[in-house]
């Protein structure tokens, strides 16, 4: 059985329109073999354009920055009617539980 891809490739006319758009874009022309041969990885060249400190900050950054106070994943058992009430309050019922508990902690 042949598996169908969800990616739709452009047809002949659409591909021609894309190519015309590329040819009209003088500020960002399609790369030539010479362009590719001169290209260098950002790690080697970024510091020339933005300075050493900025380059290091961007190149060493991976993913989302760590939170100062990350939340912990736990398992908690709640009465079914309580959980239903929380969920019926709208999106973010887990944040609501956190807020209710924080309020209880801070105000006794």
Secondary structure, DSSP 8 states (H G I E B T S, - for coil): -----S-----HHHHHHHHHHHHH-TTS----HHHHHH---HHHHHHHHH-HHHHHHHHS--SS---TT----------HHHHHHHHHT-S-HHHHHHHHHHHHHHH-
